[in-house]
């Protein structure tokens, strides 16, 4: 019985250490780049008052562009053999107190679709500032 308790405590320690995040950098108010489980697994997250964070893309973030009211995120695709074709997402920046900022995200998009959607929104990618993910 004692061996089971020791094993249970050991497993609990591993789980608690593996599920947190270490790095969090604010992009715009309430939006953060957060290290999920490892330094190369980043996600864009929305801060929920004092209740934690809401992950918006599920990790694998490799690039981010910011503007006052929009973010453009670049993500490695999951379960695709060709990592050279990233997915693009257009994320509207919501004010504090919005219920679900994951609504309204456009994507995944390829680069042609991204430029068309930005044009429909009256902007271009060269009007955005590149956010440095390595800080």
C-alpha positions as CSV (number, residue, x, y, z in Angstrom):
1,X,0.0,0.0,0.0
2,X,2.9,2.4,0.8
3,X,4.4,1.8,-2.6
4,X,1.1,2.9,-4.2
5,X,1.1,6.1,-2.2
6,X,4.7,6.9,-3.3
7,X,3.8,6.1,-6.9
8,X,0.7,8.3,-6.7
9,X,2.7,11.2,-5.3
10,X,5.4,10.8,-8.0
11,X,2.8,10.8,-10.7
12,X,1.0,13.9,-9.2
13,X,4.3,15.8,-9.2
14,X,5.0,15.0,-12.8
15,X,1.5,16.0,-13.9
16,X,1.6,19.3,-12.0
17,X,5.1,20.2,-13.4
18,X,4.1,19.3,-17.0
19,X,0.8,21.2,-17.3
20,X,1.8,24.7,-16.5
21,X,3.4,27.5,-18.5
22,X,6.6,29.4,-17.9
23,X,6.6,32.3,-20.3
24,X,3.9,34.9,-20.8
25,X,4.3,38.0,-22.8
26,X,1.6,40.6,-23.4
27,X,1.0,41.5,-27.0
28,X,-1.9,43.9,-26.6
29,X,-4.1,44.4,-23.5
30,X,-5.5,41.0,-22.4
31,X,-3.8,39.0,-25.2
32,X,-0.6,37.1,-24.3
33,X,1.8,34.7,-26.0
34,X,2.2,31.9,-23.6
35,X,4.6,28.9,-23.5
36,X,2.3,25.9,-23.2
37,X,4.4,22.9,-22.4
38,X,7.8,23.6,-24.0
39,X,9.7,26.7,-25.2
40,X,8.8,25.9,-28.8
41,X,5.1,25.3,-28.2
42,X,3.5,28.8,-28.0
43,X,-0.1,29.9,-28.1
44,X,-1.9,33.2,-28.2
45,X,-4.2,33.4,-25.2
46,X,-6.9,35.8,-23.9
47,X,-6.7,36.7,-20.2
48,X,-10.0,36.0,-18.5
49,X,-10.3,38.5,-15.7
50,X,-8.6,36.7,-12.8
51,X,-9.7,33.2,-13.9
52,X,-6.7,32.3,-16.1
53,X,-6.3,32.2,-19.8
54,X,-8.3,31.0,-22.9
55,X,-6.0,29.5,-25.5
56,X,-7.1,30.6,-29.0
57,X,-5.2,28.4,-31.4
58,X,-4.1,25.3,-29.6
59,X,-0.4,25.9,-29.7
60,X,2.2,25.6,-32.4
61,X,2.4,29.4,-32.9
62,X,5.4,30.4,-35.1
63,X,4.7,34.0,-35.9
64,X,2.5,37.0,-34.9
65,X,1.7,40.4,-36.3
66,X,-0.1,43.0,-34.4
67,X,-2.2,46.1,-35.1
68,X,-4.5,48.0,-32.7
69,X,-7.6,46.0,-33.4
70,X,-6.3,42.9,-35.2
71,X,-3.7,40.1,-34.8
72,X,-2.4,37.9,-37.5
73,X,-1.1,34.6,-36.2
74,X,1.0,32.1,-38.1
75,X,0.9,28.5,-36.9
76,X,2.4,25.2,-37.9
77,X,-0.3,22.9,-39.1
78,X,-1.1,19.7,-37.1
79,X,-1.0,16.3,-38.7
80,X,0.4,17.6,-42.0
81,X,3.5,16.2,-43.6
82,X,4.5,19.5,-45.1
83,X,5.4,22.0,-42.4
84,X,6.4,24.5,-45.0
85,X,2.8,25.6,-45.6
86,X,1.8,27.4,-42.4
87,X,-1.8,28.3,-41.3
88,X,-2.7,31.9,-40.9
89,X,-5.4,33.2,-38.5
90,X,-6.9,36.7,-38.2
91,X,-7.8,37.4,-34.6
92,X,-10.0,40.4,-33.7
93,X,-8.8,42.2,-30.5
94,X,-11.7,42.4,-28.1
95,X,-12.1,44.8,-25.2
96,X,-12.0,43.5,-21.6
97,X,-15.1,41.7,-20.6
98,X,-16.0,40.0,-23.9
99,X,-17.5,36.6,-23.2
100,X,-15.7,34.5,-25.9
101,X,-12.9,36.1,-27.9
102,X,-12.4,32.8,-29.8
103,X,-15.5,33.7,-31.8
104,X,-14.7,35.7,-34.8
105,X,-11.3,34.2,-35.5
106,X,-10.8,33.7,-39.3
107,X,-8.8,30.7,-40.1
108,X,-7.0,28.5,-40.9
109,X,-6.2,30.4,-44.1
110,X,-3.4,29.9,-46.6
111,X,-1.4,33.0,-47.6
112,X,-3.7,33.9,-50.6
113,X,-6.8,33.6,-48.4
114,X,-5.1,35.7,-45.7
115,X,-4.4,38.6,-48.1
116,X,-7.9,38.5,-49.5
117,X,-9.5,38.6,-46.0
118,X,-7.2,41.4,-45.0
119,X,-8.2,43.3,-48.1
120,X,-11.8,42.8,-47.2
121,X,-11.1,44.3,-43.8
122,X,-9.5,47.3,-45.5
123,X,-5.9,46.6,-44.4
124,X,-2.7,44.9,-45.6
125,X,-0.1,42.8,-43.7
126,X,2.6,45.4,-44.2
127,X,0.5,47.7,-42.0
128,X,1.0,45.4,-39.1
129,X,4.0,45.3,-36.7
130,X,5.8,42.0,-36.3
131,X,5.8,40.7,-32.8
132,X,9.0,39.2,-31.5
133,X,8.1,35.8,-30.1
134,X,11.6,35.3,-28.6
135,X,11.7,37.7,-25.6
